[in-house]
């Protein structure tokens, strides 16, 4: 694995703080009805993305996930201003304002969505990996989904085919404990989701996903296995989201005390503690990072606010039409 250096910790801190503040800003403008529809925030789960990116080769590896999908493309290289604009439904967005919150997409940076159908991305991730194996390009696909999606039948079909064909895919369940609002304990007779991999003899295991170091180590091992041609891995990232499933979630299924307890092991705080302990940055430098992040988020907001909405004609231009379609007379 690439060495975790002083710069790694500083980058992790800045990136995770930016992702957190980016999501906080979206929550704020959502309440003002500047962003419409559903809004699913990543607060608390940042260590998964930070650790995974450290292990990935962004020149060829891919990622696909569910609708909690705003910060992943940013981490992979997409311009955050475009992501913010997409959430606003503006023409300068990643999909010209046609995708919105749940369908962020950036083929240029290897990010394949943003999928609204629960578990719909699981077989698609296996399909991306199949294409890479067919082309022999050595790329690996990280296929992420929530604990609720682990109950989808398509997961078992994808696991079976991925093992049969030794596909270069890493299945990652981001287990934040509550799916849409139902605890893991109430949806199955076992709470160790990673054990689903055992039925397919797929290498699998749990990961402390509040710690980017642990995530990086687990994902790196899985990526190396996939690149060797040894097939998929299933990782259960044990994490926690501080906000509701979406902005409309009243969160009656958990207590505020429970949320506060998990904030004691916040991934951003954990990394900041290491930075301070090892004297990687002074208090002034840490404060400067905070100001830089705040300015960057405000820049994204201004870009989205100032961007125009799409012209009506664009809606028709986005519909596929084939003049010589051979199957209908």
N, C-alpha and C positions, 0 to 999 in steps of 0.2 A: 504494500500500500504506500502511496505517496506519504512522505513524512508530514506529521502534524507539527508545524513550526509556530513561532511567535506570530508570523504574518497570517497563518491559518486562523489562529484564535481571534486576531483583530478583524480579519475579513468575516469570520463567522458572526462576531458580535455586531459589526456594522450591517451585514446582510439581514440577520434575523431581526434586528431592531427596525430596519427599514420595512421588512415584510409586516411586522407587527403594527407599525404606525400607518402603513399603507392600508391595512385592513381596518384599523381604527377610523381612519379618514372616511373609508367607504361606509362604515356604520353611521358616521355623522351625516354624510350627504344623503344616505338612504332615508334617514328620519326626515330630511328636508324634501324628500321625494324627487331628488335629482337623479337618483338611481332607482329603477323600478323593478317589479317582479320579485323573484326570490334572491336572497343574498346569504351565502354560506361562508363563514369566516374561518380562517386557519389558526387563530390565536391559540397558542399553547403547543401546536404541533410542528413548530418551525425546525426542531432538531432533526426531524426525518429528512426534510429537504436539504438542510445544510450538510448533514453527514453523507447523504446519497450523492450529492454533487461532488463532494471531495473524492469519491471513489469512481465516478463516471468519467468517460472520455467524451467530452461534449462535442468533439469533432465528428462523432458517428453514433453514439448511444442515444436512445430515445426514451421518452416518458409519456405515459398515458394515465389519466386518472378520472375521478368522478367530477362532480360539480363544485367541490371545494377547491377551486383551481386558479385563483388569481395570481398567487405568488410564484408558483412553479415555473411558468414561462419566463418570469422576470429573472429567476435564479439561473435559468438556462441561457439567458442572454437577450431576451426580448426587451424592448424599450418600455419601461413602466408607464410612460406617458400614454403609449398606445393601448396598454391594458386598461388604464383608467378611462380613456376615451371610449373603449369598447363597452365598459360598464355603463357609461352615460348614453350609449346608443348613438355615438357620433361617428361620422364618416371617416375620421382619422384613426379609428380603432383597429384592432388586429384583424377583425372580420368586417370592416367598414360599418360597424354598428349593428350588424345583422345577427350576431351571436349572443351578445349580452353576457351577464354574470356567469351563467352555467356552461357556456360554450366558448371559452377562451381557447385559441388555437394558434400555433405558430410553427408551420412546417419548416420554415427557414432555420429555426433553432431546435428542431427535433421534438417539439411538444405537440402531441396529437389529441389534445382535448382533456378536459371539458366535456363530460357526457352526462346527460340528464336522466337516462334510464338506469336505475339502480343495478349495478353489476354488468351493464351493457359493454363496458370497456374491457372486461376480463378476457373474453374470447378475441376481441380486437387486438389486445396486446399480444396474445399468442400468435395472431395473424401477422402482426408487424415482425415478430421474431422469426416466423416461418419465412417471410420474404428475405430477411437478412441472412438466414441460413442458406436459402436457395441461391442468393447472390454471392455468398461466401465472403462478405465484407467485414466479418469479425465484430459486428455491432451487437449490443445487448439492449433489450427493452425492459424498462422498469414499469410494471403494471400495478398501479396503486388503486385500492378500493377500501371502503369502510367496513366495519364489523357487521353492519346490517347486510351489506352486499355479499358477505361470506355465506349467507343462507340461500343464495341464488343457485338454481340448478346448473346454470351455465358455467359456474366455477368448476364443477366436477367434470364437465365435458372438456373444458379447456385444460384442466390438470391432466386428464387422461391422455389427450392428444399431445400435449407438451412433453410428457414423459416418454410416450411412444416414439416421438420423432426427435427427442433430445433437443428441444428448441432453446435458443439462447434468451430465455426470459426469466425475470425475477418477479414473482408474485409477492406483493407487499400489502398486507392488510393493516391499515392504520386504525388500530383498535382504541378508539377514544371512549369506550365503555358503554355508550348509550345509543348507538345508531341514530335513528330519528327521535328517540325519546324512550326507547325500551332497553333496559339493561341487558347485557350479554347473558346474565344468569337466567333471564326469563325467556330467552329465545332458543336455548339448547340445553341438553343435559350435561354439557361439559363447558368449561370456561376457557380452556386452552385451545384457541382457534387454530394455532399452528399445527396441532395434531391431525388436522384434516389432510395434511400432506402425507402422513404415514400410510394411508390407504393406497397411495400410488407409489410408495417407496421413494417419494420425493424428499431430498434433503430439506429439513425444515427446523424451525426453532423460534423461541421468543427473543425479543431485543428490548433493552431499556431505551425507549425512544424519546425520553426527555433529555438524553445525553447524546450530542452529535458525534462524539468519539466512538461510542458503542455502535451507533448506526453506521458510521463510516467503516468500521472494522467488519461488521456483518455483511454489508453490501459489497465491500471489496472482495471478500471471500466468495460470495455468490457470483460476482462478475467474472472473477478468475475461473471459476468452475464452468460458467457458460462459455467463455472464450476458448477454453480447452476442448469444447465439444461435449462436455459431460451433462448438458441439459439444465433444466430449471431448478430453482430454489424457491421455497415458500417461507417468508419471514413475517412473523407477527410483531409489528411495532406497537409496543404498549405505551400509549400516549394519553393525552387528556386535552379536551378543548374547553376553554374558559367561557366561551360564549355558547349560545344555544345552537341547535342543529341549523337553524336559519334565524333570520332576524324576527320572524313571527313566533318563535318558540318561547313559551312562557316558563319553561324549565321547572315544572312542578315535580318532576321525577327525581330531583336531587336538591341538597341543601346548599346554602351559601357557604356554610362552614366547610363542606367538602371541597368546594371550588377553591377556597382560600388555602386549604391544606395542600392542594396540588400546586398552588402558586409558590409554595416554599421550595419546590424543585423545578421551578421555571427554567427552561433551557437557556434563555438569555441571561438570567441571573447566574446560572452555573458557569457559563463561559466568562462572564464579567468577573466572577470571583477568582477564576484562574488567572485572568489578566492582571488583576490587582495583586494576587498572591505572588506571582512571578515577576512583578514590576515591568510588565510588557508595555504599559502606558501610564502616564501621569493622570491625575484627576483633571487637569486642564485639557489633556488630549482626549480623555473620555467625554468630557463636556463638549468638546469641539465635534466629536463624532455625532453626538446627539443633535447639535445644531445643524450639522450637515444633512443628517437624515430628515429633520423637520423641514428644511429648505427644499429638499428633493421632493418630498411628499407634496408640499405646497405648489411646487412647479408642475407636478402631475395634475393636481386639481385645476390649476389655472389653464393648462393646456386643454383639458377636457371641457372646462367651462367655455373657453373661447372657440372651440372647434364647432363647425356647423353640423347640423343633422343631415342625413342622406337625402338626396332628391327622391321623390316618389318613384321616378323611373327606375331607380336602382333595384327596387323590389322585383321588377319584371326582368331585369338583366340577370338577376341571380337564379332564375328558374331555367333549368336545363331543357333544351328543345332540340330535337333531331329531325330535320326535314324528311330524310329518307329512311325513317324507322321501319324495318322490314316486317315486323310482327303484327301490325294493325293495318288493315287495308284502308 
